Amino acid sequence: MAPLPNSHTEPDGSAVIRVLSYNIRSLRDDTDALARVITACAPDLVLIQEAPRFFRWRKKLTRLAAASGLVLLTGGGTAAGPAILCSLRATVERTEDVLLPLTPGLHRRGLATAVVRFGGARLGVISCHLGLDGRERHVQGGMLLDRLDQLGVEHAVAGGDLNEGPEGRTFRLLAGALQDCREVAPWGGEETWTHGEPHRRIDAVFATKGVEVLGSGVPLDQPGVTRADLAAATDHLPVLTALRVPAAQRTPERLS
């Protein structure tokens, strides 16, 4: 299978970027293996789920970012788990961590959100980890779509652990409004959980309609990614996606 294209900016200002979605299980496993997997994937954005949320969570997440050649953009404890890492290629316009309504007896959920620029391309970004309860999860899926609209950008990417597969109604809700990147341009492996014997695709990356999907899947054959590291890093497999984001339309200048 041909490798995904490397990140670059094209002459028209559009940007080819790599987005990695990864549930890191609160860094309870082999963080060196995790950093090696992330580094080998050479992402511009990493949509993290189950980031550390408690004691020294920011320090732990910052160390993972540094070990992977990235920086912490937003999220973590302040978003109840989702986070976003980015490369220095990204110009950050703004960030916001959003806590979703708490369902009594269930874990708090949230969204890590940002607007960034790559070359002439402007992109909204959301990392999510939806709930275990089906009814709550469906409501959260609708809130995610609402938040994408509220970012006020033409192009956006959202990804994370959905806790259900493509047959689920929340997954279908998101895939109906956005592009399911794996479905549009399959690349690499498909199932993401569990790493020991993956049997479900519950982690996914979605993009708005104007973004071109160049490939999306589990980076099983990505140079530098080993099966041993994937098994040691966490209980999920990551989803690596390459996108071409069009250059932002410039607003005509007013004549004085």
Beta strands, then each sheet from edge to edge (+ up, - down):
strand 1: 8-9
strand 2: 15-23
strand 3: 45-49
strand 4: 71-75
strand 5: 83-86
strand 6: 91-99
strand 7: 110-118
strand 8: 121-129
strand 9: 156-161
strand 10: 179-180
strand 11: 203-207
strand 12: 212-217
strand 13: 239-245
sheet 1: 1+ 2- 3- 5+ 4-
sheet 2: 1+ 2- 13+ 12-
sheet 3: 6+ 7- 8+ 9+ 11- 10+
end
